[in-house]
Amino acid sequence: MNIEIYDDADDLATGIAQRLEERLESIQTQGRTPSVVLTGGTIANRAYEQLGAASVDWTNIKFYWGDERFVATDDNERNELQARRTFLDRLKVPEANIYAIPSADDCISVEESSDQYASVLPAENFDIVLLGVGPDGHVASLFPGHRQLRDLEQPTAAVTNSPKPPSARVTMTFPRLRASNTVWFLVSGTEKADAVALAAGEAEPNDIPANGVRGLAETLWLVDRDAASRR
């Protein structure tokens, strides 16, 4: 388990933002358009608020989401809306580069949303996947023991029984999340310490879904001391 520990949540958010900007700049220097899978959550949004390096061309990055709540477009629970408020709008990311998961305003069912999102995902690997981790070890909307953990053929899945409300969600599956050069887990707080410890102990993905995702070139846990306190 490759892990980088920060003193507290503030330091962690700053470290995530700086690391992400450096990686985006490096990819763009190679003449490529980076593709990034965003996550929701408090620590991710605190990091997004700090993004804005002039060395990064924010109009030349493609953004996706690992999961989304199946709610209205303007619902504050949507990861997309939170990302727009924290950095996408502020940095004037073009709409053509924002691949949001269809909302309940766009589709009649969560299954339709999942199918539509699968159709716009790129054939090539992502450059960076960002993932939060729940106290139960879930990532995206892949929860311990749920059938979506066994979906190995489709890139996305509809979730109708999420133990964390709202119950209806769309999520990328393990195979699609693994199709990334880099995976970073972003974890803060003592309530996540058990999940981090279990991940370090190589628990089975069915029990700790975070252990079901690895990057092709890099897998890194970025955590604060509270989250790392039981490993």
TAJOLIN-V590113 format. One record per residue. N is the residue number from 1. BURIAL is b if it has 24 or more other ideal C-beta (glycine too) atoms within 12 Angstrom, else e. D_LAST is the distance of its C-alpha to the last C-alpha in Angstrom with 2 decimals. Layout:
N,BURIAL,D_LAST
N,BURIAL,D_LAST
This chain:
1,b,10.74
2,e,12.42
3,b,10.75
4,b,12.65
5,b,11.49
6,b,14.42
7,e,15.38
8,e,16.28
9,b,17.64
10,e,20.93
11,b,19.69
12,b,17.60
13,b,20.78
14,b,22.89
15,b,20.74
16,b,20.81
17,b,24.56
18,b,25.31
19,b,23.46
20,b,25.21
21,b,28.54
22,e,28.32
23,b,27.61
24,b,30.42
25,e,32.79
26,e,32.08
27,b,32.84
28,b,35.96
29,e,37.10
30,e,37.25
31,e,39.72
32,e,37.54
33,b,36.73
34,b,32.95
35,b,31.67
36,b,28.63
37,b,27.01
38,b,26.03
39,b,23.65
40,b,24.17
41,b,22.10
42,b,22.02
43,b,19.95
44,b,21.91
45,b,25.15
46,b,24.43
47,b,23.98
48,b,27.12
49,e,29.09
50,b,28.68
51,b,29.92
52,e,33.42
53,e,33.66
54,e,37.30
55,e,36.39
56,b,35.24
57,e,37.93
58,b,36.57
59,e,39.58
60,b,38.56
61,b,35.21
62,b,34.79
63,b,32.34
64,b,31.13
65,b,28.71
66,b,26.12
67,b,27.22
68,b,29.56
69,b,30.84
70,b,34.33
71,b,36.07
72,e,38.93
73,e,38.83
74,e,38.93
75,e,36.29
76,e,33.68
77,b,31.00
78,b,31.67
79,b,29.14
80,b,32.23
81,b,33.86
82,b,30.87
83,b,30.70
84,b,34.46
85,e,34.34
86,b,31.59
87,b,32.85
88,b,34.90
89,e,38.06
90,e,37.69
91,b,37.42
92,e,40.17
93,b,38.43
94,e,41.28
95,e,41.33
96,e,41.95
97,b,38.47
98,b,36.67
99,b,35.96
100,b,35.16
101,b,34.64
102,b,37.92
103,b,37.98
104,b,39.76
105,e,42.73
106,e,42.96
107,b,42.55
108,e,43.80
109,e,40.71
110,b,37.02
111,e,38.00
112,e,40.49
113,b,37.97
114,b,35.62
115,e,38.55
116,b,39.77
117,b,36.44
118,b,36.10
119,e,39.52
120,e,38.62
121,b,35.43
122,b,36.07
123,e,36.71
124,e,34.82
125,b,31.08
126,b,29.40
127,b,28.39
128,b,25.28
129,b,23.40
130,b,21.32
131,b,19.13
132,b,17.56
133,b,15.07
134,b,15.90
135,b,14.05
136,b,15.24
137,b,13.96
138,b,17.53
139,b,18.75
140,b,22.34
141,b,24.07
142,b,22.64
143,b,21.45
144,b,20.03
145,e,23.03
146,b,25.57
147,e,28.35
148,b,27.61
149,b,24.70
150,e,27.52
151,b,29.79
152,e,29.96
153,e,33.39
154,b,33.58
155,b,31.83
156,b,31.57
157,b,31.54
158,b,32.85
159,b,30.66
160,e,32.75
161,e,30.46
162,b,27.36
163,e,25.56
164,b,25.05
165,e,28.52
166,b,30.65
167,e,30.86
168,b,32.60
169,b,30.72
170,b,31.00
171,b,28.09
172,b,27.81
173,b,26.87
174,b,24.37
175,b,27.13
176,b,28.17
177,b,24.72
178,b,24.12
179,b,27.47
180,b,26.13
181,b,25.91
182,b,22.78
183,b,20.00
184,b,17.83
185,b,15.25
186,b,15.62
187,b,13.13
188,b,13.65
189,b,13.26
190,e,11.44
191,e,13.03
192,b,10.96
193,b,7.47
194,b,7.84
195,b,9.25
196,b,6.74
197,b,4.28
198,b,7.82
199,b,8.92
200,b,6.78
201,e,8.32
202,e,11.63
203,e,12.85
204,e,16.52
205,b,17.75
206,e,19.92
207,b,17.03
208,b,14.66
209,b,17.30
210,b,15.10
211,b,14.83
212,b,18.62
213,b,19.10
214,b,19.19
215,b,21.49
216,e,24.39
217,e,23.86
218,e,20.57
219,b,17.30
220,b,15.11
221,b,12.35
222,b,13.63
223,b,11.50
224,b,12.08
225,b,10.30
226,b,10.40
227,b,8.70
228,b,5.77
229,e,5.97
230,e,3.78
231,e,0.00
